[in-house]
Amino acid sequence: MLNEIQQLLSVQRADQALHEASSHVDRLRAHRQQTEGRIEQERAHVSSLADRFRQLEVESHAKNLEVDDLDMNIRNYQKRLDEGIISFKEMEDLRTKIEMEKGRINRLEDEALERMDSLEGARSALAVARSELGGKEDALRAQIQDVDRQIEAAVAQVAAITTERAGLVAAAPPYLFAQYEALRTKFPNPIAVLDRGTCGGCKLRVSGNTAERVRGGMGIVTCEHCSRVLYLSSD
Ligand SMILES: [Zn+2]
């Protein structure tokens, strides 16, 4: 194989390695961002439980006040009834009111108990979530640190390949490298193997003349279909 083609192939290998290394960095950064997002989700979960607890606390308190108020009303009616300085009609009215309010207070008390049950449930859910949050955050932060180390290594690899590529480019003939760069705007593999008369890039059969020139090592030979620079793998 021509020395120039070998040089271009080395640049192409460096470019492919660079592409893989850069994609790896991108994936790691996306993973890091996702993990940061999970920390935010864990915190948001605890804060929504805290909101729910506070809301239930307010509702429960209001319901208990309602029960107390009604209880006070009933006591007042009962007192007026017991004092008895009212007409028979008023006494009948008071008795009816007391019966009605007693029915209401039973329902309210049931509701107040339900609210208190919900409140206790929310309190323990919040306590559990709060106690678990630290551990979850620590685990996720440890993951992020691990990803940061991987990112650092991958970035160093990108830098190393970039340096290596610059050396390869400096060694290659400028006109040939320019041709390579022009082809690379269209293909990730501007240098393609000729395999049994077929271009390894576009997979089309080249003319017998072209194949002969590649086999004979007659300078830089390009595929007449896609313009990729061709080489023989057996060289
Ligand atoms: Zn081709």
Residues whose N, C-alpha, C, O or C-beta is under 5 A from the ligand:
A	BS01	ZN	C199 G201 C202 C223 H225 C226 S227 R228
